[in-house]
Amino acid sequence: MPMNVNFYATLRPIAGQKTVEFPLEPGSSVRELVAAIVERFPPMRKELLDENGELYQHVHVFINGRDSPYLSEKMETLLNQGDKIDVFPAVGGGAS
């Protein structure tokens, strides 16, 4: 099933565009999607995953507007055709 993923901020130049389609097997999880992202765009590994291959806490993968830590099964939540997927890196800023 094709899944469209929207990339933001510093991740967009790595992906080369805002939205990228990933062909996933039906019943794929958020974790499997992140693995597909890293496989297709190896430079994203250091942006998304820690040394243990886990998603950094400051990286946000939203499925239909809900951040992955708050999904029912967290990273093991299964994706459905038509889900809206957004990936945000840590974004800092403010006055110094």
C-alpha positions in Angstrom: 0.0 0.0 0.0 1.5 3.4 -0.9 1.9 5.8 2.0 2.6 9.5 1.5 4.9 10.9 4.1 5.4 14.7 4.6 8.8 15.9 5.7 9.4 19.2 7.4 12.3 21.6 8.3 15.8 20.1 8.0 14.4 16.7 6.8 12.9 18.2 3.6 16.2 18.8 1.9 17.3 15.3 2.6 14.1 13.9 1.1 14.4 16.4 -1.8 10.7 17.3 -1.6 7.9 17.8 0.9 5.9 14.6 0.2 7.4 11.2 -0.6 5.5 8.0 -1.4 6.7 4.8 0.3 5.4 1.4 -0.9 4.6 -0.6 2.3 3.1 -4.0 2.8 -0.5 -3.9 4.2 -0.3 -4.1 8.0 3.0 -2.3 8.2 3.8 -0.5 11.5 5.1 3.0 12.2 8.4 1.4 13.1 8.5 -0.3 9.6 7.8 3.0 8.0 10.7 4.7 9.8 12.9 1.8 8.7 11.8 2.3 5.0 12.5 6.1 5.4 16.0 5.4 6.6 16.6 2.8 3.9 15.6 5.1 1.2 17.4 8.2 2.7 20.4 6.9 4.6 21.4 10.4 5.9 18.1 10.5 7.8 19.3 7.8 10.1 21.4 10.2 12.2 18.5 12.7 12.2 15.8 10.2 13.3 17.4 7.3 15.2 19.7 6.9 18.2 22.6 4.5 18.4 20.1 1.7 19.4 18.0 2.3 16.3 15.2 3.9 18.3 13.4 7.1 17.3 14.9 10.1 19.1 12.5 11.5 21.7 12.8 15.0 20.0 11.7 13.6 16.6 8.0 13.6 16.0 6.2 11.1 13.7 2.6 12.1 13.5 -0.1 9.7 12.3 -3.3 11.6 11.6 -2.2 14.3 13.9 -1.2 12.1 16.8 2.5 11.9 17.8 3.8 8.3 17.8 4.4 8.0 21.6 0.7 8.7 22.1 -0.6 6.2 19.7 -2.3 3.1 21.1 0.6 0.8 20.2 3.3 3.5 19.9 5.8 2.6 17.2 4.1 -0.8 16.7 0.8 0.9 15.6 -0.3 -0.4 12.3 -0.8 2.1 9.4 -3.9 2.3 7.3 -4.3 3.3 3.7 -4.9 7.1 3.6 -3.3 7.9 7.0 -1.8 11.4 7.1 1.9 11.0 8.1 4.1 13.9 9.1 7.7 13.7 10.2 9.3 16.6 12.1 12.9 16.9 13.4 13.7 18.7 16.6 13.2 22.4 16.0 14.9 24.9 18.2 14.6 28.6 18.3 13.6 31.6 20.2 15.5 34.7 21.4 18.9 34.4 22.8 
